[in-house]
Amino acid sequence: MEPKNPLEPFMFVRTDPYIWINGAPSLRHSKVMGFLFPDVPEEMIHAFGILPVSISGSVGSVKHAHAYLPSFACAPNVGPLESALTGDLSGIDGLIIPYACDSMRAFSQVWEETFPHLFNHTFWLPKKTGGTEPRAFFKQELLRMKDALTRFTGKRISNQDILKSIRVYNRNRRMLRTLNSYRSEKPSFLSNADFMTIVKASTCMPKEEHSDRLVELLDSLKKATGNKKAPDHEFMRIFLFGTVCENYKIFQCIDRTKMAVVEDNLYNGLRYFSDDVEEEGDPIDNLVARHFRRDPMSCYHCSKEDWRRYIGEKIIQNHIDGVVYLIPKHCEVLQFDYPMIKAVLDENDIPLILIETDEVSDSIAQIEMRIEAFSEILRGRKSEII
């Protein structure tokens, strides 16, 4: 009998990411809440007994959403609306939309007008990261979300309920970090595409079940040390810079060129699980503290010095060979930050490639050619150094 593939429990996200929304009754929770990236405090939703499920911007094609949104709207806005209009999200009870940029703010208004029967909540993120005022603002937003969910569910939760959910999420984050550390040291054991599939599954299924499956996967990987696919020194170590990338074909392209994503700042990547929340004390204050400990992000007001310190540390810690800068089509935020990030990388003599992505298109032939060319540049540089 063939041993069970430990990756199998996570693979549903490539074919049916919304199985936990529209699947069989045995998979259903009493309520399911959709959310968009970035930085939505899922622990608060989980504490109410609601299943949080991330809503993808990757839909393949758009047939309905542009009747509501302009053609220059980005995929994180267009994708969820398209999925809802085609019925793929018929099982959700609501959607929580973070105010990450002006486009997302406009999208929240379109969504609320289109689906007024759902629980719809805009979660306002402070743009400043320094000083006491942003922390006070963020705390009030957490309390406002808590009040809204209390009215929606008719249920009151205690601080202990939130702390319990925090512990569930911390367990999952710790195991994802362990898995990321393991593959960073041994890139041949787990592909970039498979790792991002595992992280995506964490945003779509109950955290408790995902953590249990991670235990099995980690155990399996540790036992597979004698089955290397390729010498690990052959892999170029890259930093994937961007916001959200859910197009598995892009990660597969990176895999084929033997480049290992050992660092990223994606909302659905390391940013999602890199920091724990304190498990003792006031849970609201702890959620606030975690938010402001996180790495710089393009939708916040970060100085060049913030980026210089952050990028410099990551380059040294992870022995970075190059940076792939992913800009979602029509994303003004990342376009605005690009010259500053490039200048910081030039200071550190780190090669950079800029790639525009489109989550609502399946065509990546040109992207694949450019990734292959970039890989050859990195290998040429490394051979000269050696």
The 8 nearest C-alpha neighbors of each residue, nearest first, counted from 0:
[[1, 2, 3, 4, 5, 7, 219, 6],
 [0, 2, 3, 4, 5, 7, 219, 6],
 [3, 1, 4, 0, 5, 219, 7, 6],
 [2, 4, 5, 1, 7, 6, 0, 8],
 [3, 5, 6, 7, 2, 8, 1, 216],
 [6, 4, 216, 7, 3, 215, 8, 219],
 [7, 5, 4, 9, 8, 10, 216, 193],
 [6, 8, 10, 9, 4, 5, 11, 3],
 [9, 7, 6, 10, 5, 11, 212, 209],
 [8, 10, 7, 200, 197, 11, 6, 196],
 [9, 11, 7, 12, 13, 8, 6, 196],
 [12, 10, 13, 15, 14, 9, 16, 8],
 [11, 13, 16, 15, 10, 14, 200, 9],
 [14, 12, 11, 10, 15, 16, 196, 247],
 [13, 15, 11, 12, 16, 10, 17, 18],
 [14, 16, 12, 17, 11, 18, 13, 10],
 [17, 15, 12, 18, 11, 14, 13, 203],
 [16, 18, 20, 19, 15, 21, 203, 88],
 [17, 19, 22, 21, 20, 15, 16, 11],
 [20, 18, 17, 22, 26, 21, 27, 204],
 [21, 19, 17, 90, 18, 22, 91, 31],
 [20, 22, 90, 18, 19, 17, 23, 89],
 [23, 21, 18, 19, 20, 26, 24, 27],
 [22, 24, 25, 26, 27, 21, 18, 19],
 [25, 23, 27, 26, 22, 28, 21, 19],
 [24, 26, 23, 27, 22, 28, 19, 29],
 [27, 25, 24, 23, 19, 22, 28, 18],
 [28, 26, 24, 25, 19, 29, 23, 20],
 [27, 29, 30, 31, 50, 26, 49, 48],
 [28, 30, 27, 31, 49, 48, 50, 92],
 [29, 31, 49, 28, 92, 50, 32, 91],
 [32, 30, 50, 91, 49, 92, 51, 28],
 [33, 31, 51, 93, 92, 91, 94, 50],
 [34, 32, 94, 52, 53, 51, 54, 93],
 [33, 35, 95, 53, 94, 54, 96, 52],
 [34, 36, 96, 53, 54, 37, 95, 97],
 [37, 35, 38, 266, 39, 34, 97, 53],
 [36, 38, 266, 39, 35, 97, 99, 267],
 [37, 39, 36, 40, 97, 290, 266, 271],
 [38, 40, 41, 37, 97, 36, 34, 122],
 [41, 39, 42, 43, 38, 44, 286, 141],
 [42, 40, 44, 43, 39, 45, 51, 38],
 [41, 43, 45, 164, 44, 40, 165, 46],
 [42, 44, 46, 41, 45, 40, 161, 145],
 [45, 43, 41, 42, 46, 47, 49, 51],
 [44, 46, 42, 49, 48, 47, 43, 50],
 [47, 45, 161, 43, 48, 44, 160, 164],
 [48, 46, 45, 49, 44, 156, 43, 154],
 [47, 49, 45, 46, 50, 44, 30, 29],
 [48, 50, 30, 45, 47, 31, 44, 51],
 [49, 51, 31, 32, 45, 52, 28, 30],
 [52, 50, 32, 33, 31, 49, 41, 44],
 [53, 51, 203, 33, 202, 32, 34, 54],
 [54, 52, 34, 202, 33, 35, 203, 55],
 [55, 53, 35, 34, 33, 79, 52, 56],
 [54, 56, 57, 79, 53, 78, 75, 245],
 [55, 57, 78, 75, 74, 79, 58, 358],
 [58, 56, 358, 55, 359, 78, 59, 245],
 [57, 59, 359, 78, 60, 56, 358, 82],
 [60, 58, 359, 360, 361, 57, 358, 61],
 [61, 59, 359, 58, 360, 62, 361, 57],
 [62, 60, 63, 64, 81, 359, 59, 58],
 [61, 63, 64, 60, 65, 81, 66, 85],
 [62, 64, 65, 66, 61, 81, 84, 85],
 [65, 63, 81, 66, 67, 80, 77, 68],
 [66, 64, 68, 67, 63, 69, 70, 62],
 [65, 67, 64, 63, 68, 69, 62, 70],
 [68, 66, 65, 64, 69, 109, 63, 80],
 [67, 69, 65, 66, 64, 72, 70, 77],
 [70, 68, 71, 72, 65, 67, 66, 64],
 [69, 71, 72, 65, 68, 73, 77, 66],
 [72, 70, 69, 329, 73, 328, 68, 330],
 [73, 71, 70, 69, 68, 329, 77, 76],
 [72, 74, 329, 76, 75, 328, 77, 330],
 [73, 75, 77, 56, 76, 78, 358, 359],
 [76, 74, 56, 78, 73, 77, 79, 55],
 [77, 75, 74, 73, 78, 79, 106, 72],
 [76, 78, 74, 80, 79, 75, 81, 64],
 [77, 79, 56, 81, 74, 80, 58, 57],
 [80, 78, 82, 81, 56, 77, 54, 76],
 [81, 79, 83, 77, 82, 78, 64, 84],
 [80, 82, 64, 84, 78, 83, 79, 77],
 [83, 81, 79, 87, 85, 80, 84, 78],
 [84, 82, 88, 80, 86, 81, 85, 87],
 [83, 85, 81, 86, 82, 80, 63, 64],
 [84, 86, 82, 83, 87, 81, 63, 88],
 [87, 85, 89, 83, 88, 84, 82, 90],
 [86, 88, 82, 83, 89, 85, 17, 84],
 [89, 87, 83, 86, 90, 91, 82, 20],
 [88, 90, 86, 87, 91, 83, 21, 20],
 [91, 89, 20, 21, 88, 92, 31, 87],
 [92, 90, 31, 93, 89, 32, 88, 20],
 [91, 93, 31, 32, 117, 118, 30, 90],
 [94, 92, 118, 117, 32, 119, 91, 33],
 [93, 95, 33, 119, 34, 32, 96, 118],
 [96, 94, 34, 120, 121, 119, 33, 35],
 [95, 97, 121, 35, 122, 34, 120, 94],
 [98, 96, 122, 99, 121, 123, 39, 124],
 [97, 99, 123, 104, 124, 100, 103, 122],
 [98, 100, 97, 298, 103, 124, 37, 101],
 [101, 99, 103, 102, 98, 298, 104, 332],
 [100, 102, 104, 103, 105, 99, 98, 106],
 [103, 101, 105, 104, 100, 106, 72, 76],
 [104, 102, 106, 100, 105, 101, 98, 107],
 [103, 105, 101, 107, 102, 106, 98, 100],
 [106, 104, 102, 108, 103, 107, 101, 109],
 [105, 107, 103, 109, 108, 104, 110, 102],
 [108, 106, 110, 104, 105, 109, 111, 103],
 [107, 109, 111, 106, 105, 110, 112, 104],
 [110, 108, 106, 112, 107, 111, 113, 105],
 [109, 111, 107, 113, 108, 112, 114, 106],
 [112, 110, 108, 115, 114, 113, 109, 107],
 [111, 113, 109, 110, 115, 114, 108, 107],
 [112, 114, 110, 111, 115, 109, 108, 67],
 [115, 113, 111, 116, 112, 117, 110, 119],
 [116, 114, 111, 117, 112, 113, 119, 118],
 [115, 117, 114, 118, 93, 111, 119, 92],
 [118, 116, 93, 115, 92, 119, 114, 94],
 [117, 119, 93, 92, 94, 120, 116, 151],
 [120, 118, 94, 93, 117, 95, 111, 121],
 [119, 121, 95, 122, 96, 94, 118, 144],
 [122, 120, 96, 97, 95, 123, 98, 107],
 [123, 121, 97, 96, 98, 120, 124, 95],
 [122, 124, 98, 97, 121, 125, 140, 99],
 [123, 125, 98, 126, 122, 99, 97, 137],
 [126, 124, 127, 133, 137, 123, 136, 128],
 [125, 127, 299, 300, 124, 128, 298, 133],
 [126, 128, 300, 125, 129, 133, 299, 301],
 [127, 129, 133, 126, 291, 130, 300, 299],
 [130, 128, 127, 131, 133, 132, 134, 291],
 [131, 129, 132, 133, 128, 134, 127, 135],
 [130, 132, 134, 133, 135, 129, 136, 128],
 [131, 133, 135, 134, 130, 136, 129, 137],
 [134, 132, 136, 135, 125, 131, 137, 127],
 [135, 133, 137, 131, 136, 132, 138, 287],
 [134, 136, 132, 138, 133, 137, 131, 139],
 [135, 137, 133, 139, 134, 138, 132, 140],
 [138, 136, 140, 134, 139, 135, 133, 141],
 [139, 137, 141, 135, 140, 136, 134, 287],
 [138, 140, 142, 136, 137, 141, 143, 135],
 [139, 141, 143, 137, 138, 142, 144, 136],
 [142, 140, 138, 144, 139, 143, 145, 137],
 [141, 143, 145, 139, 140, 144, 146, 138],
 [144, 142, 140, 146, 145, 141, 139, 147],
 [145, 143, 147, 141, 142, 146, 148, 140],
 [144, 146, 142, 148, 143, 147, 149, 141],
 [147, 145, 149, 143, 144, 148, 142, 150],
 [148, 146, 144, 150, 149, 145, 143, 151],
 [147, 149, 151, 145, 150, 146, 152, 144],
 [148, 150, 146, 154, 152, 147, 153, 151],
 [151, 149, 153, 147, 148, 152, 146, 154],
 [150, 152, 148, 149, 153, 147, 118, 154],
 [153, 151, 154, 149, 150, 148, 47, 155],
 [152, 154, 150, 149, 151, 155, 148, 47],
 [155, 153, 152, 149, 156, 47, 150, 151],
 [156, 154, 149, 157, 153, 47, 152, 150],
 [155, 157, 160, 154, 47, 158, 46, 161],
 [158, 156, 160, 159, 161, 155, 46, 162],
 [157, 159, 161, 160, 162, 282, 156, 281],
 [158, 160, 162, 157, 161, 163, 156, 282],
 [161, 159, 157, 163, 158, 162, 46, 156],
 [160, 162, 164, 158, 46, 163, 159, 165],
 [163, 161, 165, 159, 164, 160, 282, 278],
 [162, 164, 160, 166, 161, 165, 159, 167],
 [165, 163, 167, 161, 166, 42, 162, 46],
 [164, 166, 162, 168, 163, 167, 42, 169],
 [165, 167, 169, 163, 164, 168, 170, 162],
 [168, 166, 164, 170, 165, 169, 163, 171],
 [169, 167, 171, 165, 170, 166, 172, 164],
 [170, 168, 172, 166, 171, 275, 167, 165],
 [171, 169, 173, 168, 167, 172, 166, 174],
 [170, 172, 168, 210, 174, 169, 173, 175],
 [173, 171, 272, 169, 175, 174, 170, 176],
 [174, 172, 176, 170, 171, 175, 169, 177],
 [173, 175, 177, 171, 176, 172, 178, 170],
 [176, 174, 178, 172, 177, 173, 179, 171],
 [175, 177, 179, 173, 174, 178, 180, 172],
 [178, 176, 174, 180, 175, 179, 181, 173],
 [177, 179, 175, 181, 176, 180, 174, 182],
 [178, 180, 176, 182, 181, 177, 183, 175],
 [181, 179, 183, 177, 178, 182, 176, 184],
 [180, 182, 178, 184, 179, 183, 177, 185],
 [181, 183, 185, 186, 179, 184, 180, 189],
 [184, 182, 180, 261, 181, 186, 185, 179],
 [183, 185, 182, 181, 186, 180, 231, 261],
 [184, 186, 182, 187, 183, 231, 188, 181],
 [187, 185, 182, 188, 183, 231, 189, 259],
 [186, 188, 228, 185, 189, 229, 231, 227],
 [189, 187, 186, 185, 182, 227, 190, 228],
 [190, 188, 187, 182, 186, 193, 194, 191],
 [189, 191, 193, 192, 194, 254, 188, 187],
 [190, 192, 194, 193, 250, 254, 195, 260],
 [193, 191, 250, 195, 190, 194, 251, 247],
 [194, 192, 196, 190, 195, 191, 197, 189],
 [193, 195, 197, 191, 196, 192, 190, 198],
 [194, 196, 198, 192, 197, 193, 199, 191],
 [195, 197, 193, 199, 194, 198, 200, 192],
 [196, 198, 200, 194, 195, 199, 9, 193],
 [199, 197, 195, 201, 200, 196, 194, 202],
 [198, 200, 196, 202, 201, 197, 195, 203],
 [201, 199, 203, 197, 202, 198, 9, 12],
 [202, 200, 198, 199, 203, 204, 209, 206],
 [201, 203, 199, 200, 53, 52, 204, 198],
 [204, 202, 52, 200, 201, 53, 199, 16],
 [203, 205, 201, 200, 202, 206, 19, 209],
 [206, 204, 207, 208, 209, 50, 203, 201],
 [207, 205, 209, 208, 210, 204, 201, 168],
 [206, 208, 210, 205, 209, 211, 167, 171],
 [209, 207, 211, 210, 206, 205, 212, 204],
 [208, 210, 206, 212, 211, 207, 201, 213],
 [211, 209, 213, 171, 207, 208, 212, 206],
 [210, 212, 208, 214, 213, 209, 207, 215],
 [211, 213, 209, 215, 214, 210, 208, 216],
 [214, 212, 216, 210, 215, 211, 217, 209],
 [213, 215, 211, 217, 212, 216, 218, 210],
 [216, 214, 218, 212, 213, 217, 219, 5],
 [217, 215, 213, 219, 5, 218, 214, 220],
 [218, 216, 220, 214, 219, 215, 213, 221],
 [217, 219, 215, 221, 216, 220, 214, 222],
 [218, 220, 216, 222, 217, 221, 215, 223],
 [221, 219, 223, 217, 222, 218, 216, 224],
 [220, 222, 218, 219, 223, 224, 217, 216],
 [221, 223, 219, 220, 224, 218, 225, 217],
 [224, 222, 220, 225, 221, 226, 219, 227],
 [223, 225, 226, 222, 221, 227, 220, 188],
 [224, 226, 223, 227, 222, 221, 228, 188],
 [227, 225, 223, 224, 228, 188, 229, 222],
 [226, 228, 229, 225, 187, 188, 224, 230],
 [227, 229, 187, 226, 188, 230, 231, 186],
 [230, 228, 227, 187, 231, 233, 232, 234],
 [229, 231, 232, 233, 227, 228, 187, 234],
 [232, 230, 233, 234, 185, 187, 186, 229],
 [231, 233, 234, 230, 235, 229, 186, 185],
 [234, 232, 231, 230, 235, 257, 229, 258],
 [235, 233, 257, 258, 232, 231, 259, 236],
 [234, 236, 258, 259, 320, 237, 257, 233],
 [237, 235, 259, 319, 320, 258, 261, 260],
 [238, 236, 321, 260, 322, 319, 320, 259],
 [237, 239, 322, 262, 263, 260, 240, 323],
 [240, 238, 263, 323, 322, 324, 262, 237],
 [239, 241, 324, 263, 264, 325, 323, 238],
 [240, 242, 325, 265, 324, 326, 264, 243],
 [241, 243, 265, 266, 244, 264, 240, 326],
 [244, 242, 265, 266, 267, 241, 245, 327],
 [243, 245, 246, 242, 265, 267, 358, 241],
 [246, 244, 247, 57, 243, 358, 55, 56],
 [245, 247, 248, 244, 249, 358, 57, 250],
 [248, 246, 250, 249, 192, 245, 251, 196],
 [247, 249, 251, 250, 246, 252, 363, 192],
 [250, 248, 252, 247, 251, 246, 253, 363],
 [251, 249, 192, 253, 247, 252, 248, 191],
 [250, 252, 254, 248, 253, 249, 192, 247],
 [253, 251, 249, 255, 250, 254, 367, 248],
 [252, 254, 250, 251, 256, 255, 258, 249],
 [255, 253, 251, 257, 252, 256, 258, 250],
 [254, 256, 252, 257, 253, 251, 258, 371],
 [255, 257, 253, 254, 258, 371, 374, 252],
 [258, 256, 234, 254, 255, 259, 235, 253],
 [257, 259, 235, 234, 256, 253, 254, 236],
 [260, 258, 236, 261, 235, 234, 237, 186],
 [259, 261, 237, 262, 238, 236, 239, 191],
 [262, 260, 183, 259, 237, 236, 238, 317],
 [263, 261, 238, 260, 239, 237, 317, 264],
 [264, 262, 239, 238, 240, 265, 269, 268],
 [263, 265, 240, 270, 269, 241, 268, 266],
 [266, 264, 268, 242, 267, 243, 241, 263],
 [265, 267, 270, 243, 268, 242, 37, 271],
 [268, 266, 265, 271, 243, 270, 199, 269],
 [269, 267, 265, 270, 266, 271, 264, 263],
 [270, 268, 271, 273, 272, 264, 263, 265],
 [269, 271, 266, 268, 273, 272, 264, 265],
 [270, 272, 269, 268, 267, 266, 273, 38],
 [271, 273, 172, 269, 270, 274, 175, 176],
 [272, 274, 269, 270, 271, 176, 172, 275],
 [275, 273, 272, 276, 289, 293, 172, 292],
 [274, 276, 169, 277, 172, 289, 273, 272],
 [275, 277, 289, 285, 286, 278, 165, 274],
 [278, 276, 285, 279, 275, 282, 280, 286],
 [277, 279, 162, 276, 166, 165, 280, 282],
 [280, 278, 277, 281, 282, 162, 285, 276],
 [279, 281, 282, 278, 285, 277, 284, 162],
 [280, 282, 284, 283, 285, 279, 158, 162],
 [283, 281, 285, 284, 162, 280, 286, 158],
 [284, 282, 286, 285, 281, 287, 138, 141],
 [283, 285, 287, 281, 282, 286, 288, 138],
 [284, 286, 282, 288, 283, 287, 277, 276],
 [287, 285, 283, 289, 288, 284, 282, 276],
 [286, 288, 284, 290, 285, 289, 138, 283],
 [289, 287, 285, 286, 291, 290, 284, 292],
 [288, 290, 292, 286, 291, 287, 276, 285],
 [289, 291, 287, 288, 292, 293, 286, 38],
 [290, 292, 288, 293, 289, 128, 287, 134],
 [293, 291, 289, 290, 288, 294, 274, 287],
 [292, 294, 291, 290, 289, 295, 274, 270],
 [293, 295, 296, 292, 309, 270, 264, 291],
 [296, 294, 301, 293, 306, 297, 305, 299],
 [297, 295, 298, 299, 294, 301, 264, 300],
 [296, 298, 299, 333, 332, 336, 295, 301],
 [297, 299, 296, 99, 100, 332, 300, 126],
 [300, 298, 126, 297, 296, 301, 127, 128],
 [299, 301, 127, 126, 302, 298, 128, 297],
 [302, 300, 299, 305, 295, 303, 306, 297],
 [303, 301, 305, 304, 306, 300, 307, 339],
 [302, 304, 306, 305, 307, 339, 301, 340],
 [303, 305, 307, 302, 306, 308, 301, 309],
 [306, 304, 302, 303, 308, 307, 301, 309],
 [305, 307, 309, 303, 304, 308, 310, 302],
 [308, 306, 304, 310, 305, 309, 343, 311],
 [307, 309, 311, 305, 306, 310, 304, 312],
 [310, 308, 306, 312, 311, 307, 305, 313],
 [311, 309, 313, 307, 312, 308, 306, 314],
 [312, 310, 308, 314, 313, 309, 307, 315],
 [311, 313, 315, 309, 310, 314, 316, 308],
 [314, 312, 316, 310, 315, 311, 317, 309],
 [315, 313, 319, 311, 312, 317, 318, 316],
 [314, 316, 318, 312, 313, 317, 311, 319],
 [317, 315, 313, 314, 318, 312, 319, 311],
 [316, 318, 319, 314, 315, 313, 261, 262],
 [319, 317, 315, 314, 316, 320, 236, 313],
 [318, 320, 314, 236, 317, 237, 321, 238],
 [321, 319, 236, 237, 235, 318, 377, 349],
 [322, 320, 350, 237, 349, 319, 351, 238],
 [323, 321, 238, 351, 237, 239, 324, 350],
 [322, 324, 239, 352, 351, 240, 325, 238],
 [323, 325, 240, 353, 241, 352, 354, 322],
 [326, 324, 241, 354, 355, 240, 353, 323],
 [325, 327, 355, 356, 241, 333, 354, 328],
 [328, 326, 356, 330, 355, 357, 329, 325],
 [327, 329, 357, 330, 356, 355, 73, 326],
 [328, 330, 73, 71, 331, 327, 72, 326],
 [331, 329, 327, 332, 328, 333, 73, 334],
 [330, 332, 334, 333, 335, 329, 328, 336],
 [331, 333, 335, 334, 330, 297, 298, 336],
 [334, 332, 336, 335, 331, 330, 337, 326],
 [335, 333, 331, 337, 332, 336, 330, 326],
 [334, 336, 332, 333, 337, 331, 338, 339],
 [337, 335, 333, 339, 334, 338, 340, 332],
 [336, 338, 340, 334, 339, 335, 341, 333],
 [339, 337, 341, 340, 336, 342, 335, 334],
 [338, 340, 342, 337, 341, 336, 343, 303],
 [341, 339, 343, 337, 342, 338, 336, 344],
 [340, 342, 344, 338, 343, 339, 337, 345],
 [341, 343, 345, 339, 340, 344, 338, 346],
 [342, 344, 346, 340, 341, 345, 307, 339],
 [345, 343, 347, 341, 349, 346, 342, 348],
 [344, 346, 348, 342, 347, 343, 341, 349],
 [347, 345, 343, 344, 348, 342, 349, 341],
 [346, 348, 344, 345, 349, 343, 311, 314],
 [349, 347, 345, 346, 344, 350, 343, 321],
 [348, 350, 344, 347, 321, 345, 351, 320],
 [351, 349, 321, 322, 348, 352, 344, 320],
 [352, 350, 322, 323, 321, 349, 353, 324],
 [351, 353, 323, 324, 354, 322, 350, 373],
 [354, 352, 324, 325, 323, 351, 355, 326],
 [355, 353, 325, 324, 326, 356, 352, 366],
 [354, 356, 326, 327, 328, 325, 353, 357],
 [357, 355, 327, 328, 326, 354, 358, 325],
 [356, 358, 359, 328, 360, 327, 74, 355],
 [357, 359, 57, 360, 74, 246, 56, 356],
 [360, 358, 59, 60, 58, 357, 57, 74],
 [361, 359, 59, 358, 362, 357, 60, 58],
 [360, 362, 59, 363, 359, 358, 60, 357],
 [363, 361, 360, 364, 365, 366, 357, 59],
 [362, 364, 366, 365, 367, 361, 249, 248],
 [365, 363, 367, 366, 362, 368, 369, 361],
 [364, 366, 368, 367, 363, 369, 362, 370],
 [367, 365, 363, 369, 364, 368, 370, 354],
 [366, 368, 370, 364, 365, 369, 252, 363],
 [369, 367, 371, 365, 366, 370, 372, 364],
 [368, 370, 372, 366, 371, 367, 373, 365],
 [371, 369, 373, 367, 372, 368, 366, 374],
 [370, 372, 374, 368, 369, 373, 256, 367],
 [371, 373, 369, 375, 374, 370, 368, 376],
 [374, 372, 376, 370, 375, 371, 369, 377],
 [375, 373, 371, 377, 376, 372, 370, 378],
 [374, 376, 378, 372, 373, 377, 379, 371],
 [377, 375, 373, 379, 374, 378, 380, 372],
 [378, 376, 380, 374, 379, 375, 381, 373],
 [379, 377, 381, 375, 380, 376, 382, 374],
 [378, 380, 376, 382, 377, 381, 375, 383],
 [381, 379, 377, 383, 378, 382, 376, 384],
 [380, 382, 378, 384, 383, 379, 377, 385],
 [381, 383, 385, 379, 384, 380, 378, 377],
 [384, 382, 380, 381, 385, 379, 378, 377],
 [385, 383, 381, 382, 380, 379, 378, 377],
 [384, 382, 383, 381, 380, 379, 378, 232]]
